[in-house]
Amino acid sequence: MSVKSLFDLTGKVALITGGSRGLGLQMAEALGEMGAKVAIAARKPAELAAAEAALAAKGIEALAVPVDLGDLASGAVSRLVEAVLARFGRIDILINNAGATWGAKAEDYPQSAWDKVMTLNVDAIFQLSQEVGKRAMIPQGGGKIINIASIAGLGGNPPELSMYTIAYNTSKGAVVNFTRALAAEWGRYNINVNAICPGFFPSKMSQGLLDRFSQQVVAATPLARLGGDEDMMGIAVFLASDASRHITGQAVAVDGGVSAV
């Protein structure tokens, strides 16, 4: 097999949650460019429609599925998987990207905020991985699951940045170990499970922090830059393709070197 063919995703179907903007859309574009058909899921129909149109303009076959994965009691997971299977007949790649955060000091952190973050960042990832595994990947004889964690899941926050995100950090640490545990259990099914741990990327979620501390963040980053519009593309394609077929249970930091210092 040639090196180029190792990265080819022609004929594959990818499901990306939180795929209407930001890192999710960036990864959807990357997988689509390499030949995959993509299903993107998010809460807001208007943003999804715009993302679907943007993908179509690049020649990527896409399906947009409005769904609120923060409301698991509504059956959102089953409806999402059913919609993708009805359109494409299979799911080869799952990128669990949808997430939430909430800022408050630990001593004052609202229980409702903790529950919201854990539901979307942990419970939804488990339920969707389970559903895709049972209904698609295990019967198909394999697949790729990519969980979007964070460098916040690898440690605490720098005190000088005043980031009060204990639930977010805890949830992303859970995602890292969920990745390891599921990889160990589902290797027998030829399912690779890996995590990506992004550092600071400009996004709706991080904008408030970066508005206040972007200079400090850049100064503390060995590569002296924030994540950009293409910096998640390569790693996503790598972990979704046969190029990574002997890699599972890993958490890869994409952070300009922040976690190395």
FENUR-V585478 format. One line per field, one symbol per residue. phi: phi as a letter, one per 20 degrees, with the letter a starting at -180 (. if undefined). psi: psi as a letter, one per 20 degrees, with the letter a starting at -180 (. if undefined). burial: I if it has 24 or more other C-alpha atoms within 12 Angstrom, else O. A space follows every 10 residues. Layout:
phi = ???
psi = ???
burial = ???
//
This chain:
phi = .ffgffefdg necddcelee alfffgffff fffeofecdd caeegfffff fffffffend fccdcfadfe dffengffff ffffffedna ceccdedgab cbdafgfdff fffgffffff ecffffffff ffffecffff nqrcdcdeea ffedaedfgf eledcfffff fffffffggf ffffedgfem decccddfee dfbgfefgff fecgfffffe dgelbefdfc fdfffffgfe dffdfdcbmd cdedbmngfe d
psi = prgghhipjp iqpppoqkji rbhghghggg hhhjiqpppp prhohghggg gghhghhjkp pqppopqnii mhiikggghg gggghhgiir ohpponhprq rppqqhijpp hhggggghgh hgghgghggg ghghifgghi krrppopocq iiiiaaqphi ilomlhgggg hhhhhghggg ghghhjhhjk pporqpnqco pprhhigggh hhjhghgghj philqrqaij iigghgggii rihkikpqjq oppnjjjgii .
burial = OOOOOOIIII OIIIIIIIII IIIIIIIIII IIIIIIIIII IIIOOOOIIO IIOIIOOOOI IIIIIIIIII OIOOOIIIOI IIIIIOOIOI IIIIIIIIII IIIOOOOOOO OOIIOIIIII IIIIIIIIII IIIOIIIIOO OIIIIIIIII IIIIOOIOOO OOIIIIIIII IIIIIIIIII OIIOOIIOOI IIIIIIIIII IIIOOIOOII OOOOOOIOOI OOOOIIIOOO IIIIIIIIII IIIIIOIIII IIIIIIIIIO O
//
